[in-house]
Amino acid sequence: MAQGLLGFKYELEKKDTGMTALTGLPLYMDLASAMGTGESIEKHLHIKHQGWTDRQTLLSLIMMNLAGGDCVEDLRKLEGDTGFFEVLRRLEQRGMKRRERRESDRRWRKERSRTVPSASSVFGYFGVSRCGSGEEAC
């Protein structure tokens, strides 16, 4: 970037280091795990939806809210953070046997490329359509 009035300049790092700005979220994920939040979601909710499980959808919304999101569209903040992406992927597979991991991967028609559901997927999950005339549904 161009040099400014101050005695330093910003440099863009050319490679992805996997660092995250959302380092506090895994602590909340551990807390949710210790409290049995995911198991409770699976026990009490049975919303049938292609791809994403009830647990993945709702925990993504909780994490988005904890990260400062106030709109379903803010799920992009979680998805855009490559470090958080890696942490979440590993936590999802923690304790799974190889067979369970393969079954989880088979839930998808195509290879899974996202860590959290998209806003349109969440709207579909809740059976809500987006606002008309292109306005953001918040």
N, CA, C and O atoms as a GROMACS GRO file, in nm:
protein
  552
    1MET      N    1   0.084  -0.117   0.000
    1MET     CA    2   0.000   0.000   0.000
    1MET      C    3   0.089   0.125   0.000
    1MET      O    4   0.206   0.120   0.036
    2ALA      N    5   0.032   0.232  -0.040
    2ALA     CA    6   0.109   0.357  -0.050
    2ALA      C    7   0.152   0.406   0.087
    2ALA      O    8   0.080   0.391   0.186
    3GLN      N    9   0.270   0.465   0.090
    3GLN     CA   10   0.324   0.522   0.214
    3GLN      C   11   0.242   0.645   0.252
    3GLN      O   12   0.211   0.728   0.167
    4GLY      N   13   0.208   0.657   0.379
    4GLY     CA   14   0.132   0.771   0.428
    4GLY      C   15   0.221   0.867   0.504
    4GLY      O   16   0.343   0.868   0.484
    5LEU      N   17   0.164   0.946   0.589
    5LEU     CA   18   0.239   1.044   0.668
    5LEU      C   19   0.316   0.979   0.782
    5LEU      O   20   0.417   1.033   0.828
    6LEU      N   21   0.269   0.865   0.828
    6LEU     CA   22   0.334   0.799   0.941
    6LEU      C   23   0.457   0.722   0.895
    6LEU      O   24   0.474   0.696   0.776
    7GLY      N   25   0.541   0.686   0.988
    7GLY     CA   26   0.666   0.620   0.957
    7GLY      C   27   0.656   0.471   0.932
    7GLY      O   28   0.755   0.400   0.946
    8PHE      N   29   0.542   0.422   0.895
    8PHE     CA   30   0.528   0.280   0.863
    8PHE      C   31   0.432   0.265   0.746
    8PHE      O   32   0.362   0.359   0.709
    9LYS      N   33   0.431   0.147   0.690
    9LYS     CA   34   0.336   0.120   0.583
    9LYS      C   35   0.281  -0.021   0.601
    9LYS      O   36   0.345  -0.107   0.661
   10TYR      N   37   0.162  -0.042   0.549
   10TYR     CA   38   0.098  -0.172   0.555
   10TYR      C   39   0.149  -0.258   0.441
   10TYR      O   40   0.170  -0.210   0.330
   11GLU      N   41   0.168  -0.384   0.469
   11GLU     CA   42   0.205  -0.479   0.366
   11GLU      C   43   0.104  -0.592   0.366
   11GLU      O   44   0.065  -0.641   0.472
   12LEU      N   45   0.062  -0.631   0.250
   12LEU     CA   46  -0.030  -0.743   0.238
   12LEU      C   47   0.050  -0.873   0.238
   12LEU      O   48   0.149  -0.886   0.166
   13GLU      N   49   0.007  -0.968   0.319
   13GLU     CA   50   0.074  -1.096   0.322
   13GLU      C   51   0.025  -1.178   0.204
   13GLU      O   52  -0.095  -1.187   0.179
   14LYS      N   53   0.115  -1.237   0.134
   14LYS     CA   54   0.082  -1.305   0.010
   14LYS      C   55   0.028  -1.446   0.029
   14LYS      O   56  -0.028  -1.503  -0.064
   15LYS      N   57   0.043  -1.503   0.146
   15LYS     CA   58  -0.008  -1.638   0.167
   15LYS      C   59  -0.105  -1.638   0.286
   15LYS      O   60  -0.099  -1.553   0.374
   16ASP      N   61  -0.191  -1.736   0.283
   16ASP     CA   62  -0.289  -1.750   0.389
   16ASP      C   63  -0.225  -1.827   0.504
   16ASP      O   64  -0.178  -1.939   0.485
   17THR      N   65  -0.225  -1.769   0.621
   17THR     CA   66  -0.160  -1.832   0.736
   17THR      C   67  -0.257  -1.914   0.819
   17THR      O   68  -0.214  -1.986   0.910
   18GLY      N   69  -0.386  -1.904   0.791
   18GLY     CA   70  -0.484  -1.978   0.869
   18GLY      C   71  -0.517  -1.912   1.002
   18GLY      O   72  -0.584  -1.972   1.086
   19MET      N   73  -0.471  -1.790   1.021
   19MET     CA   74  -0.503  -1.719   1.145
   19MET      C   75  -0.647  -1.673   1.139
   19MET      O   76  -0.705  -1.657   1.031
   20THR      N   77  -0.705  -1.652   1.255
   20THR     CA   78  -0.845  -1.613   1.261
   20THR      C   79  -0.864  -1.491   1.351
   20THR      O   80  -0.793  -1.473   1.450
   21ALA      N   81  -0.961  -1.410   1.315
   21ALA     CA   82  -0.999  -1.297   1.400
   21ALA      C   83  -1.106  -1.340   1.499
   21ALA      O   84  -1.146  -1.262   1.586
   22LEU      N   85  -1.153  -1.462   1.486
   22LEU     CA   86  -1.262  -1.513   1.570
   22LEU      C   87  -1.210  -1.617   1.669
   22LEU      O   88  -1.271  -1.722   1.686
   23THR      N   89  -1.097  -1.588   1.733
   23THR     CA   90  -1.033  -1.687   1.819
   23THR      C   91  -1.114  -1.724   1.943
   23THR      O   92  -1.093  -1.830   2.000
   24GLY      N   93  -1.206  -1.639   1.984
   24GLY     CA   94  -1.285  -1.669   2.103
   24GLY      C   95  -1.398  -1.767   2.078
   24GLY      O   96  -1.448  -1.829   2.172
   25LEU      N   97  -1.439  -1.784   1.955
   25LEU     CA   98  -1.553  -1.871   1.925
   25LEU      C   99  -1.531  -2.018   1.961
   25LEU      O  100  -1.624  -2.082   2.009
   26PRO      N  101  -1.412  -2.075   1.940
   26PRO     CA  102  -1.395  -2.214   1.980
   26PRO      C  103  -1.420  -2.239   2.130
   26PRO      O  104  -1.461  -2.348   2.168
   27LEU      N  105  -1.395  -2.138   2.214
   27LEU     CA  106  -1.426  -2.153   2.356
   27LEU      C  107  -1.576  -2.170   2.377
   27LEU      O  108  -1.619  -2.252   2.459
   28TYR      N  109  -1.655  -2.094   2.303
   28TYR     CA  110  -1.800  -2.108   2.312
   28TYR      C  111  -1.845  -2.241   2.254
   28TYR      O  112  -1.943  -2.300   2.299
   29MET      N  113  -1.773  -2.289   2.154
   29MET     CA  114  -1.807  -2.419   2.097
   29MET      C  115  -1.779  -2.530   2.198
   29MET      O  116  -1.856  -2.626   2.209
   30ASP      N  117  -1.668  -2.517   2.273
   30ASP     CA  118  -1.639  -2.612   2.380
   30ASP      C  119  -1.745  -2.606   2.488
   30ASP      O  120  -1.789  -2.710   2.539
   31LEU      N  121  -1.787  -2.486   2.524
   31LEU     CA  122  -1.892  -2.470   2.624
   31LEU      C  123  -2.022  -2.536   2.577
   31LEU      O  124  -2.088  -2.607   2.654
   32ALA      N  125  -2.059  -2.513   2.452
   32ALA     CA  126  -2.181  -2.574   2.397
   32ALA      C  127  -2.169  -2.726   2.398
   32ALA      O  128  -2.267  -2.795   2.425
   33SER      N  129  -2.049  -2.777   2.369
   33SER     CA  130  -2.028  -2.921   2.371
   33SER      C  131  -2.040  -2.976   2.513
   33SER      O  132  -2.104  -3.079   2.534
   34ALA      N  133  -1.979  -2.907   2.609
   34ALA     CA  134  -1.985  -2.951   2.749
   34ALA      C  135  -2.128  -2.948   2.803
   34ALA      O  136  -2.165  -3.031   2.886
   35MET      N  137  -2.207  -2.852   2.755
   35MET     CA  138  -2.345  -2.841   2.800
   35MET      C  139  -2.439  -2.938   2.727
   35MET      O  140  -2.554  -2.956   2.767
   36GLY      N  141  -2.388  -3.001   2.620
   36GLY     CA  142  -2.471  -3.094   2.544
   36GLY      C  143  -2.568  -3.023   2.452
   36GLY      O  144  -2.675  -3.077   2.420
   37THR      N  145  -2.534  -2.904   2.408
   37THR     CA  146  -2.623  -2.825   2.322
   37THR      C  147  -2.654  -2.898   2.192
   37THR      O  148  -2.770  -2.905   2.150
   38GLY      N  149  -2.551  -2.952   2.128
   38GLY     CA  150  -2.572  -3.022   2.001
   38GLY      C  151  -2.661  -3.144   2.017
   38GLY      O  152  -2.749  -3.168   1.934
   39GLU      N  153  -2.640  -3.221   2.123
   39GLU     CA  154  -2.722  -3.339   2.148
   39GLU      C  155  -2.866  -3.299   2.177
   39GLU      O  156  -2.960  -3.366   2.134
   40SER      N  157  -2.883  -3.189   2.250
   40SER     CA  158  -3.018  -3.140   2.281
   40SER      C  159  -3.090  -3.097   2.153
   40SER      O  160  -3.209  -3.123   2.137
   41ILE      N  161  -3.019  -3.031   2.063
   41ILE     CA  162  -3.078  -2.990   1.936
   41ILE      C  163  -3.123  -3.113   1.858
   41ILE      O  164  -3.234  -3.116   1.805
   42GLU      N  165  -3.036  -3.215   1.851
   42GLU     CA  166  -3.071  -3.337   1.777
   42GLU      C  167  -3.187  -3.412   1.842
   42GLU      O  168  -3.267  -3.474   1.772
   43LYS      N  169  -3.196  -3.406   1.973
   43LYS     CA  170  -3.303  -3.477   2.045
   43LYS      C  171  -3.438  -3.410   2.025
   43LYS      O  172  -3.540  -3.478   2.007
   44HIS      N  173  -3.441  -3.277   2.027
   44HIS     CA  174  -3.568  -3.204   2.027
   44HIS      C  175  -3.612  -3.150   1.892
   44HIS      O  176  -3.730  -3.117   1.876
   45LEU      N  177  -3.523  -3.139   1.797
   45LEU     CA  178  -3.559  -3.087   1.665
   45LEU      C  179  -3.539  -3.194   1.559
   45LEU      O  180  -3.440  -3.267   1.561
   46HIS      N  181  -3.633  -3.202   1.470
   46HIS     CA  182  -3.622  -3.297   1.359
   46HIS      C  183  -3.674  -3.230   1.233
   46HIS      O  184  -3.772  -3.274   1.174
   47ILE      N  185  -3.606  -3.123   1.194
   47ILE     CA  186  -3.644  -3.051   1.074
   47ILE      C  187  -3.568  -3.114   0.959
   47ILE      O  188  -3.445  -3.112   0.958
   48LYS      N  189  -3.638  -3.168   0.864
   48LYS     CA  190  -3.572  -3.235   0.752
   48LYS      C  191  -3.531  -3.132   0.650
   48LYS      O  192  -3.612  -3.052   0.603
   49HIS      N  193  -3.402  -3.135   0.616
   49HIS     CA  194  -3.348  -3.038   0.521
   49HIS      C  195  -3.228  -3.102   0.454
   49HIS      O  196  -3.150  -3.171   0.521
   50GLN      N  197  -3.211  -3.081   0.326
   50GLN     CA  198  -3.099  -3.137   0.251
   50GLN      C  199  -2.967  -3.079   0.300
   50GLN      O  200  -2.953  -2.958   0.316
   51GLY      N  201  -2.872  -3.164   0.324
   51GLY     CA  202  -2.738  -3.119   0.354
   51GLY      C  203  -2.710  -3.089   0.500
   51GLY      O  204  -2.659  -3.174   0.572
   52TRP      N  205  -2.742  -2.970   0.544
   52TRP     CA  206  -2.707  -2.925   0.678
   52TRP      C  207  -2.796  -2.991   0.782
   52TRP      O  208  -2.917  -3.002   0.764
   53THR      N  209  -2.735  -3.034   0.893
   53THR     CA  210  -2.813  -3.092   1.002
   53THR      C  211  -2.870  -2.978   1.089
   53THR      O  212  -2.827  -2.863   1.078
   54ASP      N  213  -2.966  -3.013   1.174
   54ASP     CA  214  -3.020  -2.915   1.267
   54ASP      C  215  -2.907  -2.857   1.353
   54ASP      O  216  -2.901  -2.736   1.375
   55ARG      N  217  -2.820  -2.944   1.400
   55ARG     CA  218  -2.709  -2.904   1.486
   55ARG      C  219  -2.618  -2.803   1.414
   55ARG      O  220  -2.585  -2.699   1.471
   56GLN      N  221  -2.579  -2.833   1.291
   56GLN     CA  222  -2.490  -2.744   1.216
   56GLN      C  223  -2.554  -2.609   1.192
   56GLN      O  224  -2.490  -2.505   1.207
   57THR      N  225  -2.680  -2.609   1.154
   57THR     CA  226  -2.750  -2.484   1.123
   57THR      C  227  -2.763  -2.396   1.246
   57THR      O  228  -2.727  -2.279   1.243
   58LEU      N  229  -2.813  -2.452   1.354
   58LEU     CA  230  -2.838  -2.371   1.473
   58LEU      C  231  -2.709  -2.328   1.542
   58LEU      O  232  -2.700  -2.215   1.589
   59LEU      N  233  -2.610  -2.416   1.549
   59LEU     CA  234  -2.484  -2.375   1.610
   59LEU      C  235  -2.414  -2.268   1.525
   59LEU      O  236  -2.346  -2.181   1.580
   60SER      N  237  -2.429  -2.274   1.394
   60SER     CA  238  -2.373  -2.169   1.308
   60SER      C  239  -2.439  -2.035   1.338
   60SER      O  240  -2.372  -1.932   1.342
   61LEU      N  241  -2.570  -2.036   1.358
   61LEU     CA  242  -2.641  -1.912   1.389
   61LEU      C  243  -2.599  -1.858   1.526
   61LEU      O  244  -2.586  -1.737   1.544
   62ILE      N  245  -2.578  -1.947   1.622
   62ILE     CA  246  -2.532  -1.905   1.754
   62ILE      C  247  -2.393  -1.844   1.745
   62ILE      O  248  -2.368  -1.738   1.802
   63MET      N  249  -2.303  -1.910   1.672
   63MET     CA  250  -2.167  -1.858   1.656
   63MET      C  251  -2.166  -1.725   1.583
   63MET      O  252  -2.089  -1.635   1.616
   64MET      N  253  -2.252  -1.712   1.482
   64MET     CA  254  -2.263  -1.586   1.408
   64MET      C  255  -2.306  -1.473   1.502
   64MET      O  256  -2.253  -1.362   1.496
   65ASN      N  257  -2.401  -1.504   1.588
   65ASN     CA  258  -2.449  -1.403   1.683
   65ASN      C  259  -2.338  -1.365   1.781
   65ASN      O  260  -2.321  -1.247   1.812
   66LEU      N  261  -2.263  -1.462   1.829
   66LEU     CA  262  -2.153  -1.435   1.922
   66LEU      C  263  -2.041  -1.356   1.855
   66LEU      O  264  -1.968  -1.282   1.922
   67ALA      N  265  -2.027  -1.371   1.723
   67ALA     CA  266  -1.924  -1.297   1.648
   67ALA      C  267  -1.968  -1.156   1.613
   67ALA      O  268  -1.896  -1.082   1.547
   68GLY      N  269  -2.088  -1.118   1.658
   68GLY     CA  270  -2.134  -0.982   1.634
   68GLY      C  271  -2.231  -0.969   1.518
   68GLY      O  272  -2.269  -0.858   1.482
   69GLY      N  273  -2.270  -1.079   1.460
   69GLY     CA  274  -2.366  -1.073   1.350
   69GLY      C  275  -2.506  -1.044   1.401
   69GLY      O  276  -2.545  -1.089   1.509
   70ASP      N  277  -2.580  -0.969   1.323
   70ASP     CA  278  -2.718  -0.940   1.362
   70ASP      C  279  -2.814  -0.971   1.249
   70ASP      O  280  -2.932  -0.934   1.255
   71CYS      N  281  -2.766  -1.037   1.147
   71CYS     CA  282  -2.844  -1.065   1.028
   71CYS      C  283  -2.798  -1.199   0.971
   71CYS      O  284  -2.679  -1.230   0.978
   72VAL      N  285  -2.887  -1.276   0.916
   72VAL     CA  286  -2.852  -1.407   0.860
   72VAL      C  287  -2.742  -1.392   0.754
   72VAL      O  288  -2.658  -1.481   0.739
   73GLU      N  289  -2.742  -1.282   0.684
   73GLU     CA  290  -2.639  -1.256   0.582
   73GLU      C  291  -2.499  -1.249   0.644
   73GLU      O  292  -2.399  -1.264   0.574
   74ASP      N  293  -2.491  -1.225   0.774
   74ASP     CA  294  -2.362  -1.215   0.841
   74ASP      C  295  -2.292  -1.350   0.858
   74ASP      O  296  -2.180  -1.355   0.908
   75LEU      N  297  -2.357  -1.457   0.816
   75LEU     CA  298  -2.289  -1.587   0.815
   75LEU      C  299  -2.165  -1.582   0.726
   75LEU      O  300  -2.073  -1.662   0.742
   76ARG      N  301  -2.164  -1.486   0.634
   76ARG     CA  302  -2.046  -1.469   0.547
   76ARG      C  303  -1.923  -1.435   0.629
   76ARG      O  304  -1.811  -1.469   0.589
   77LYS      N  305  -1.940  -1.368   0.743
   77LYS     CA  306  -1.826  -1.336   0.830
   77LYS      C  307  -1.758  -1.463   0.878
   77LYS      O  308  -1.635  -1.472   0.881
   78LEU      N  309  -1.838  -1.561   0.916
   78LEU     CA  310  -1.781  -1.688   0.962
   78LEU      C  311  -1.716  -1.763   0.847
   78LEU      O  312  -1.605  -1.815   0.860
   79GLU      N  313  -1.784  -1.767   0.735
   79GLU     CA  314  -1.733  -1.841   0.620
   79GLU      C  315  -1.606  -1.779   0.564
   79GLU      O  316  -1.519  -1.851   0.515
   80GLY      N  317  -1.594  -1.648   0.572
   80GLY     CA  318  -1.478  -1.580   0.516
   80GLY      C  319  -1.352  -1.591   0.600
   80GLY      O  320  -1.244  -1.554   0.553
   81ASP      N  321  -1.363  -1.638   0.721
   81ASP     CA  322  -1.248  -1.649   0.810
   81ASP      C  323  -1.188  -1.789   0.797
   81ASP      O  324  -1.242  -1.886   0.851
   82THR      N  325  -1.077  -1.800   0.725
   82THR     CA  326  -1.020  -1.932   0.694
   82THR      C  327  -0.973  -2.008   0.818
   82THR      O  328  -0.983  -2.130   0.823
   83GLY      N  329  -0.922  -1.936   0.918
   83GLY     CA  330  -0.880  -2.002   1.041
   83GLY      C  331  -0.997  -2.065   1.114
   83GLY      O  332  -0.989  -2.179   1.158
   84PHE      N  333  -1.106  -1.990   1.125
   84PHE     CA  334  -1.226  -2.043   1.190
   84PHE      C  335  -1.283  -2.160   1.110
   84PHE      O  336  -1.331  -2.258   1.166
   85PHE      N  337  -1.276  -2.148   0.977
   85PHE     CA  338  -1.320  -2.254   0.886
   85PHE      C  339  -1.253  -2.386   0.923
   85PHE      O  340  -1.320  -2.489   0.935
   86GLU      N  341  -1.121  -2.384   0.941
   86GLU     CA  342  -1.046  -2.505   0.973
   86GLU      C  343  -1.080  -2.558   1.112
   86GLU      O  344  -1.097  -2.678   1.130
   87VAL      N  345  -1.090  -2.468   1.210
   87VAL     CA  346  -1.124  -2.510   1.346
   87VAL      C  347  -1.262  -2.576   1.348
   87VAL      O  348  -1.278  -2.682   1.409
   88LEU      N  349  -1.359  -2.516   1.283
   88LEU     CA  350  -1.494  -2.570   1.283
   88LEU      C  351  -1.499  -2.706   1.214
   88LEU      O  352  -1.565  -2.797   1.263
   89ARG      N  353  -1.431  -2.721   1.102
   89ARG     CA  354  -1.428  -2.850   1.033
   89ARG      C  355  -1.372  -2.959   1.123
   89ARG      O  356  -1.427  -3.069   1.128
   90ARG      N  357  -1.265  -2.928   1.193
   90ARG     CA  358  -1.204  -3.029   1.281
   90ARG      C  359  -1.293  -3.061   1.401
   90ARG      O  360  -1.302  -3.176   1.443
   91LEU      N  361  -1.358  -2.959   1.455
   91LEU     CA  362  -1.447  -2.984   1.568
   91LEU      C  363  -1.568  -3.068   1.528
   91LEU      O  364  -1.615  -3.150   1.607
   92GLU      N  365  -1.617  -3.048   1.407
   92GLU     CA  366  -1.731  -3.128   1.360
   92GLU      C  367  -1.697  -3.275   1.354
   92GLU      O  368  -1.783  -3.360   1.379
   93GLN      N  369  -1.573  -3.307   1.320
   93GLN     CA  370  -1.533  -3.446   1.302
   93GLN      C  371  -1.470  -3.506   1.427
   93GLN      O  372  -1.432  -3.623   1.427
   94ARG      N  373  -1.458  -3.428   1.532
   94ARG     CA  374  -1.397  -3.476   1.655
   94ARG      C  375  -1.478  -3.593   1.711
   94ARG      O  376  -1.600  -3.583   1.728
   95GLY      N  377  -1.411  -3.701   1.740
   95GLY     CA  378  -1.475  -3.817   1.800
   95GLY      C  379  -1.548  -3.907   1.701
   95GLY      O  380  -1.600  -4.012   1.740
   96MET      N  381  -1.552  -3.869   1.575
   96MET     CA  382  -1.619  -3.952   1.474
   96MET      C  383  -1.526  -4.064   1.428
   96MET      O  384  -1.406  -4.045   1.412
   97LYS      N  385  -1.586  -4.179   1.406
   97LYS     CA  386  -1.510  -4.288   1.346
   97LYS      C  387  -1.509  -4.266   1.196
   97LYS      O  388  -1.586  -4.186   1.142
   98ARG      N  389  -1.420  -4.337   1.129
   98ARG     CA  390  -1.405  -4.319   0.984
   98ARG      C  391  -1.536  -4.341   0.911
   98ARG      O  392  -1.570  -4.264   0.820
   99ARG      N  393  -1.612  -4.443   0.949
   99ARG     CA  394  -1.740  -4.472   0.886
   99ARG      C  395  -1.838  -4.357   0.904
   99ARG      O  396  -1.910  -4.322   0.810
  100GLU      N  397  -1.840  -4.299   1.023
  100GLU     CA  398  -1.929  -4.186   1.051
  100GLU      C  399  -1.891  -4.063   0.968
  100GLU      O  400  -1.978  -3.992   0.919
  101ARG      N  401  -1.760  -4.039   0.952
  101ARG     CA  402  -1.715  -3.926   0.869
  101ARG      C  403  -1.758  -3.945   0.724
  101ARG      O  404  -1.801  -3.850   0.660
  102ARG      N  405  -1.748  -4.068   0.673
  102ARG     CA  406  -1.790  -4.094   0.535
  102ARG      C  407  -1.940  -4.076   0.518
  102ARG      O  408  -1.985  -4.021   0.418
  103GLU      N  409  -2.018  -4.123   0.616
  103GLU     CA  410  -2.164  -4.105   0.610
  103GLU      C  411  -2.200  -3.957   0.613
  103GLU      O  412  -2.292  -3.914   0.544
  104SER      N  413  -2.128  -3.880   0.694
  104SER     CA  414  -2.152  -3.737   0.700
  104SER      C  415  -2.124  -3.671   0.566
  104SER      O  416  -2.198  -3.582   0.522
  105ASP      N  417  -2.017  -3.713   0.500
  105ASP     CA  418  -1.983  -3.657   0.369
  105ASP      C  419  -2.085  -3.695   0.263
  105ASP      O  420  -2.105  -3.621   0.167
  106ARG      N  421  -2.150  -3.808   0.278
  106ARG     CA  422  -2.249  -3.853   0.178
  106ARG      C  423  -2.380  -3.776   0.184
  106ARG      O  424  -2.465  -3.793   0.096
  107ARG      N  425  -2.398  -3.693   0.284
  107ARG     CA  426  -2.520  -3.613   0.294
  107ARG      C  427  -2.530  -3.511   0.181
  107ARG      O  428  -2.636  -3.454   0.157
  108TRP      N  429  -2.420  -3.488   0.113
  108TRP     CA  430  -2.412  -3.382   0.013
  108TRP      C  431  -2.416  -3.440  -0.127
  108TRP      O  432  -2.353  -3.542  -0.155
  109ARG      N  433  -2.490  -3.375  -0.215
  109ARG     CA  434  -2.494  -3.417  -0.355
  109ARG      C  435  -2.361  -3.391  -0.424
  109ARG      O  436  -2.314  -3.473  -0.503
  110LYS      N  437  -2.302  -3.278  -0.394
  110LYS     CA  438  -2.172  -3.240  -0.448
  110LYS      C  439  -2.074  -3.233  -0.332
  110LYS      O  440  -2.113  -3.244  -0.216
  111GLU      N  441  -1.947  -3.215  -0.364
  111GLU     CA  442  -1.848  -3.202  -0.258
  111GLU      C  443  -1.877  -3.075  -0.177
  111GLU      O  444  -1.901  -2.969  -0.234
  112ARG      N  445  -1.875  -3.088  -0.048
  112ARG     CA  446  -1.905  -2.977   0.042
  112ARG      C  447  -1.792  -2.875   0.038
  112ARG      O  448  -1.676  -2.910   0.057
  113SER      N  449  -1.827  -2.750   0.013
  113SER     CA  450  -1.726  -2.646   0.004
  113SER      C  451  -1.741  -2.540   0.113
  113SER      O  452  -1.653  -2.454   0.127
  114ARG      N  453  -1.847  -2.544   0.189
  114ARG     CA  454  -1.872  -2.443   0.293
  114ARG      C  455  -1.861  -2.506   0.431
  114ARG      O  456  -1.876  -2.628   0.446
  115THR      N  457  -1.834  -2.422   0.530
  115THR     CA  458  -1.829  -2.469   0.668
  115THR      C  459  -1.959  -2.438   0.741
  115THR      O  460  -2.001  -2.513   0.829
  116VAL      N  461  -2.020  -2.328   0.705
  116VAL     CA  462  -2.148  -2.289   0.764
  116VAL      C  463  -2.250  -2.274   0.651
  116VAL      O  464  -2.212  -2.248   0.537
  117PRO      N  465  -2.376  -2.291   0.682
  117PRO     CA  466  -2.477  -2.277   0.576
  117PRO      C  467  -2.485  -2.134   0.523
  117PRO      O  468  -2.455  -2.038   0.593
  118SER      N  469  -2.526  -2.124   0.398
  118SER     CA  470  -2.546  -1.991   0.339
  118SER      C  471  -2.675  -1.932   0.394
  118SER      O  472  -2.757  -2.002   0.454
  119ALA      N  473  -2.693  -1.803   0.373
  119ALA     CA  474  -2.815  -1.736   0.418
  119ALA      C  475  -2.938  -1.798   0.352
  119ALA      O  476  -3.040  -1.818   0.419
  120SER      N  477  -2.930  -1.829   0.223
  120SER     CA  478  -3.045  -1.886   0.155
  120SER      C  479  -3.079  -2.025   0.209
  120SER      O  480  -3.196  -2.063   0.216
  121SER      N  481  -2.976  -2.101   0.248
  121SER     CA  482  -2.999  -2.232   0.307
  121SER      C  483  -3.069  -2.219   0.443
  121SER      O  484  -3.158  -2.298   0.475
  122VAL      N  485  -3.029  -2.120   0.521
  122VAL     CA  486  -3.092  -2.098   0.652
  122VAL      C  487  -3.237  -2.055   0.635
  122VAL      O  488  -3.325  -2.100   0.708
  123PHE      N  489  -3.262  -1.966   0.538
  123PHE     CA  490  -3.400  -1.926   0.512
  123PHE      C  491  -3.484  -2.046   0.472
  123PHE      O  492  -3.598  -2.060   0.516
  124GLY      N  493  -3.428  -2.134   0.388
  124GLY     CA  494  -3.498  -2.255   0.349
  124GLY      C  495  -3.521  -2.348   0.466
  124GLY      O  496  -3.626  -2.413   0.475
  125TYR      N  497  -3.427  -2.356   0.555
  125TYR     CA  498  -3.436  -2.440   0.674
  125TYR      C  499  -3.556  -2.400   0.760
  125TYR      O  500  -3.629  -2.484   0.811
  126PHE      N  501  -3.575  -2.269   0.774
  126PHE     CA  502  -3.685  -2.219   0.855
  126PHE      C  503  -3.814  -2.201   0.775
  126PHE      O  504  -3.916  -2.162   0.830
  127GLY      N  505  -3.808  -2.230   0.645
  127GLY     CA  506  -3.927  -2.218   0.562
  127GLY      C  507  -3.967  -2.074   0.538
  127GLY      O  508  -4.085  -2.044   0.520
  128VAL      N  509  -3.870  -1.984   0.538
  128VAL     CA  510  -3.897  -1.843   0.520
  128VAL      C  511  -3.840  -1.801   0.386
  128VAL      O  512  -3.728  -1.839   0.351
  129SER      N  513  -3.916  -1.724   0.311
  129SER     CA  514  -3.861  -1.674   0.186
  129SER      C  515  -3.800  -1.537   0.212
  129SER      O  516  -3.835  -1.469   0.309
  130ARG      N  517  -3.710  -1.498   0.127
  130ARG     CA  518  -3.645  -1.367   0.140
  130ARG      C  519  -3.744  -1.257   0.108
  130ARG      O  520  -3.847  -1.281   0.045
  131CYS      N  521  -3.712  -1.136   0.152
  131CYS     CA  522  -3.795  -1.020   0.123
  131CYS      C  523  -3.797  -0.996  -0.027
  131CYS      O  524  -3.700  -1.027  -0.096
  132GLY      N  525  -3.901  -0.941  -0.075
  132GLY     CA  526  -3.911  -0.909  -0.217
  132GLY      C  527  -3.830  -0.787  -0.253
  132GLY      O  528  -3.777  -0.719  -0.165
  133SER      N  529  -3.820  -0.758  -0.378
  133SER     CA  530  -3.755  -0.640  -0.437
  133SER      C  531  -3.609  -0.626  -0.395
  133SER      O  532  -3.557  -0.515  -0.385
  134GLY      N  533  -3.542  -0.741  -0.370
  134GLY     CA  534  -3.398  -0.741  -0.347
  134GLY      C  535  -3.352  -0.687  -0.213
  134GLY      O  536  -3.232  -0.673  -0.193
  135GLU      N  537  -3.441  -0.655  -0.122
  135GLU     CA  538  -3.394  -0.604   0.007
  135GLU      C  539  -3.341  -0.719   0.092
  135GLU      O  540  -3.387  -0.833   0.081
  136GLU      N  541  -3.247  -0.687   0.176
  136GLU     CA  542  -3.184  -0.788   0.261
  136GLU      C  543  -3.281  -0.829   0.371
  136GLU      O  544  -3.345  -0.745   0.434
  137ALA      N  545  -3.290  -0.959   0.393
  137ALA     CA  546  -3.381  -1.011   0.497
  137ALA      C  547  -3.307  -1.017   0.629
  137ALA      O  548  -3.230  -1.110   0.652
  138CYS      N  549  -3.328  -0.922   0.715
  138CYS     CA  550  -3.262  -0.919   0.846
  138CYS      C  551  -3.367  -0.916   0.955
  138CYS      O  552  -3.332  -0.914   1.073
   0.00000   0.00000   0.00000
